[in-house]
């Protein structure tokens, strides 16, 4: 399979997804979750395990558009998170609705609090700092083990993965919350591992090349690792998709960006990182002949 010669197609596809997604997100506004907007949190002991939809049937009466999470050792408590700033009277009305349906006592209203967007902003800032530190560390490691050009190509592929995931959230107006931050950090580690496998094969094939044809070596290396990349990504995706389909709301919020990120990471390892390395190597060699087809 000739991958590198068609790099213009792969780059164009990625740029289109990123630009369209970010454009839609900026025009319509990203759907910021409660972690980034602030709001009200209520915790109620139901005394039994109830489904998320069952709880939402009650909260929908108050037009909360709330996130429902389970708490407690036996998942008999629920946590209601909403972007609305509810006063004491409104909180009491919501609790009374649960109290009436499940025959609760006043002490079953565990706690309620209001919080601002500061926590979400702090999470985002620390996530960006973590990605920056991790990128510098990975660049240093790949440069030491391979060469600087491999490191830069790998980091560009990582930035590509993060931008594509954020673009998908903007395009489909999926709520941005702390689960996305955790998932992106996970994807960064997963994606670079797949990229390093391809780079390692390229390095080995370079040793036996009498006259380096960088595009040919990259294509050969990608084809040699293609089955491994696809199988690894598919088995991971099957597990995560299962979690998304069968999991509770909090698990689904974490699984969704993982699905997008792992699929994007597999794509970038094959179609983005290696072509960038080839273009740089040919430019450095001064051929002046190679152009993305």
C-alpha positions in Angstrom: 0.0 0.0 0.0 1.4 3.4 -1.0 0.7 5.7 1.8 3.3 8.5 1.7 2.7 9.4 -2.0 -0.9 10.2 -1.2 -0.1 12.4 1.9 -1.9 15.4 0.4 -5.1 13.5 0.7 -4.5 12.5 4.3 -3.3 16.0 5.3 -6.3 17.6 3.5 -8.8 15.2 5.2 -7.4 16.0 8.6 -7.3 19.8 8.0 -10.9 19.7 6.7 -12.1 17.9 9.8 -10.2 20.2 12.2 -11.2 23.5 10.4 -14.8 22.6 10.0 -15.2 21.3 13.6 -13.4 24.2 15.2 -15.3 26.7 12.9 -18.7 25.2 13.9 -17.6 25.2 17.6 -16.5 28.8 17.5 -19.5 30.0 15.6 -22.2 28.1 17.6 -20.1 28.1 20.8 -18.7 24.9 22.2 -21.1 23.0 24.4 -19.4 23.6 27.7 -20.2 21.1 30.4 -21.0 21.9 34.0 -17.3 21.5 35.0 -16.5 24.6 33.0 -19.6 26.7 33.5 -20.4 26.2 37.2 -23.8 25.5 38.6 -25.5 23.5 41.4 -24.8 20.1 42.8 -27.3 18.1 44.9 -26.7 14.7 46.5 -29.7 12.6 47.6 -29.9 9.2 49.3 -32.6 7.2 47.5 -32.3 4.1 49.6 -32.2 1.9 46.4 -30.5 1.9 43.1 -32.4 3.7 40.4 -31.6 4.2 36.7 -30.3 7.5 35.3 -33.3 7.9 33.1 -35.7 7.3 36.0 -33.9 10.2 37.9 -34.0 12.4 34.8 -37.8 11.9 34.5 -38.1 13.8 37.8 -35.4 16.4 37.2 -36.9 17.1 33.7 -40.0 18.5 35.4 -37.8 21.4 36.6 -36.1 21.9 33.2 -32.6 21.3 34.7 -30.9 19.5 31.8 -29.0 17.8 34.6 -26.2 15.2 34.7 -27.0 12.3 37.0 -24.3 10.3 38.7 -24.5 7.4 41.2 -22.7 7.6 44.6 -22.3 5.4 47.7 -21.0 1.9 48.1 -24.2 0.3 46.7 -25.0 3.1 44.3 -28.1 4.1 46.3 -27.3 7.8 46.2 -27.6 10.1 43.2 -25.7 13.3 42.5 -27.5 15.9 40.4 -25.4 18.4 38.6 -27.0 21.3 36.7 -25.7 24.5 35.1 -28.5 26.4 36.8 -27.8 28.3 40.0 -30.6 27.0 42.2 -31.6 28.8 45.4 -32.7 27.0 48.6 -36.4 27.0 47.6 -35.7 25.4 44.2 -33.5 22.8 45.7 -36.1 22.0 48.2 -38.8 21.6 45.5 -36.5 19.1 43.6 -35.8 17.1 46.7 -39.5 17.0 47.6 -40.2 15.4 44.2 -37.8 12.6 45.0 -39.1 12.5 48.6 -42.7 12.0 47.5 -41.9 9.3 44.9 -39.4 7.2 47.0 -40.8 8.0 50.5 -37.6 9.6 51.7 -36.8 11.4 55.0 -35.5 14.9 55.3 -32.0 13.6 56.3 -31.8 11.8 52.9 -31.0 15.2 51.4 -27.2 14.7 51.9 -25.8 18.0 50.6 -26.2 20.8 48.1 -23.7 23.3 46.9 -23.1 25.9 44.2 -19.8 26.1 42.4 -18.3 28.4 39.8 -16.3 27.6 36.6 -12.9 28.0 38.5 -12.5 24.2 39.0 -13.0 23.5 35.3 -10.6 26.2 34.2 -8.0 24.9 36.6 -8.5 21.3 35.3 -8.1 22.6 31.7 -4.9 24.6 32.6 -3.3 21.7 34.3 -4.2 19.4 31.5 -2.6 21.7 28.9 0.5 21.9 31.2 0.6 18.1 31.5 0.4 17.7 27.7 3.1 20.3 27.2 5.4 18.5 29.7 4.6 15.1 28.3 5.3 16.4 24.8 8.7 17.7 25.8 9.5 14.5 27.5 8.4 12.4 24.5 10.3 14.6 22.1 13.5 14.2 24.2 13.0 10.4 24.4 12.3 9.9 20.7 15.2 12.2 19.8 17.5 10.1 22.0 16.2 6.8 20.7 15.7 7.7 17.1 16.3 11.2 15.8 14.9 14.7 16.3 12.8 14.6 13.1 11.0 11.5 14.3 10.3 13.3 17.6 8.9 16.4 15.9 6.7 14.3 13.5 5.4 12.3 16.5 4.5 15.5 18.4 2.8 17.0 15.4 0.7 13.8 15.1 -0.2 14.1 18.8 -1.3 17.7 18.3 -3.3 16.5 15.3 -5.1 13.9 17.5 -6.1 16.4 20.2 -7.3 19.0 17.6 -9.4 16.3 15.8 -11.1 15.2 19.1 -11.9 18.8 20.1 -13.1 19.4 16.5 -15.5 16.4 16.7 -16.9 17.8 20.0 -17.4 21.2 18.4 -19.0 19.7 15.2 -21.5 17.5 17.0 -22.0 19.9 20.0 -21.0 17.2 22.5 -20.6 18.6 26.1 -17.1 19.4 27.0 -16.3 18.3 30.6 -13.6 16.9 32.8 -14.0 13.4 31.2 -12.8 14.8 27.9 -9.6 16.1 29.7 -8.9 12.7 31.2 -9.6 10.9 27.9 -7.3 13.2 25.9 -4.4 12.6 28.3 -5.0 8.9 27.9 -5.1 9.1 24.1 -1.8 11.1 24.0 0.0 8.2 25.6 -1.8 5.6 23.5 -1.2 7.3 20.2 2.5 8.0 20.6 3.1 4.3 21.4 1.6 3.3 18.1 3.6 5.9 16.3 6.9 4.7 17.9 6.2 1.2 16.6 6.1 2.5 13.0 9.2 4.6 13.6 11.1 1.7 15.0 10.4 -0.3 11.9 11.5 2.6 9.7 14.8 2.8 11.6 15.4 -1.0 11.2 14.7 -0.8 7.5 17.0 2.1 7.0 19.9 0.0 8.2 19.5 -2.3 5.3 18.9 0.3 2.6 21.9 0.9 0.3 20.4 4.0 -1.2 17.7 5.4 1.1 14.3 5.9 -0.6 12.5 7.5 2.3 9.1 7.3 0.8 9.6 3.6 -0.1 11.1 2.7 3.3 8.2 4.5 5.1 5.6 2.7 3.0 7.3 -0.7 3.6 7.5 0.0 7.3 3.8 1.0 7.5 2.7 -2.1 5.6 4.8 -4.3 7.9 3.1 -2.8 11.0 -0.3 -2.1 9.6 -1.9 -5.4 10.8 -0.5 -4.8 14.3 -1.8 -1.2 14.4 -5.3 -2.2 13.1 -5.7 -5.2 15.4 -4.5 -3.3 18.5 -6.8 -0.4 17.8 -9.8 -2.6 16.9 -9.5 -4.7 20.1 -9.3 -1.6 22.2 -12.2 0.1 20.4 -14.4 -3.0 20.8 -13.9 -2.9 24.5 -14.5 0.9 24.8 -17.6 0.8 22.5 -19.0 -1.9 24.7 -18.4 0.3 27.8 -20.1 3.2 25.9 -23.2 1.1 25.0 -23.6 -0.8 28.3 -22.0 1.7 30.8 -23.7 4.2 33.0 -23.7 7.9 32.1 -20.4 8.8 33.8 -18.6 5.9 32.0 -20.1 6.9 28.6 -18.9 10.5 29.1 -15.3 9.1 29.5 -15.7 6.4 26.7 -16.9 8.7 24.0 -13.7 10.9 23.7 -11.6 7.7 24.0 -13.3 6.2 21.0 -12.7 9.3 18.9 -9.1 9.7 20.2 -8.0 6.1 19.7 -9.5 6.0 16.2 -7.7 9.3 15.4 -4.5 8.1 17.0 -4.4 5.0 14.8 -5.0 7.2 11.8 -2.3 9.7 12.6 0.3 7.0 13.3 -0.1 5.7 9.8 -1.2 8.6 7.6 0.3 11.7 9.4 3.5 11.0 11.4 5.5 9.0 8.8 4.6 11.3 5.8 5.8 14.3 7.8 9.1 12.6 8.5 9.5 11.7 4.8 8.8 15.2 3.6 11.3 16.6 6.1 14.0 14.1 5.1 13.6 14.7 1.4 13.7 18.5 1.9 16.8 18.2 4.0 18.5 16.0 1.4 17.8 18.8 -1.1 16.2 16.6 -3.8 13.6 19.2 -4.6 11.7 16.5 -6.4 9.4 15.0 -3.8 6.0 16.6 -3.4 2.9 15.2 -1.7 0.9 13.5 -4.5 
